Every structure is written in C-alpha cells, then in structure tokens.
Amino acid sequence: MREQNLPLFAKYAMENHAEVFKAALRQFGSWPKALLATGVTKKPRTKKIYRGRTSLLNALSDALEVQGIENMPQALKVEAAHYFGSLEKAIAALKEQRNRLSGWNRQKIIAALSRMHRRA
C-alpha cells in the first residue's frame, strides 16, 4: 500500500483492503502494530493530532498559507501522508474542497473579520 501511495489509516485499509487488514490484526494485534512491524511507521500512533479530515485539511490550509511546504511542521506532513497516502494527495484534496471545508481556518477568520469591519 505504501509503494502505491495509498492511504494507510485503518478505516481506509478496512474498507478497501479487508483481507490484508484482517490478516494484520491476526498477526500483530492491531493496525498500528502491523505498520510498525513492517517499518512503515517508526512508532505506533498513540493519539490523533487532528480531529478528522476537516481538522487536518484546515491545519494544512493554514500551514500552506503561512509557512509554505518547505517550512511546514513535520508532524503535519506525517499526519497528512498517513491519512491521505502522501502530502501531495492531501494538498490535492485540500484544493478540491477548500471552499467547502467546515470549521474555522485562517482564511475564513480573515474573511469574516473583513466582512464585520466593512459593516461597522
């Protein structure tokens, strides 16, 4: 899956590669332990940094706007690659959904404050 740049998060594996997922659970006890044993990850993920797809895409949007790809925090790059399969796929998903993202990000806050200022 890693060689094909497919997402490595458990839900994707469960839905799209059920046999591999089941075998990994039988052999290693959990999906994170299987990823660790195969060398895909360096340590099992103990907690999520972002609360799902929307939170991750909002953080990615903010980081790209403020810091660019080169200076983006490594934790964000790793999380995006883990969730989407690669950083490039995460950025592509962001471009597709930028205007439809729920929640707040830097761009939406600036737009809302600009609208409020114009009304005053």
Secondary structure, DSSP 8 states (H G I E B T S, - for coil): -TTTT---SHHHHHHH-HHHHHHHHHHHSSHHHHHHHTTSSSS---S-SSSSHHHHHHHHHHHHHHTTTTTS-HHHHHHHHHHHSSHHHHHHHHHHHGGG--S--HHHHHHHHHHHHHH-
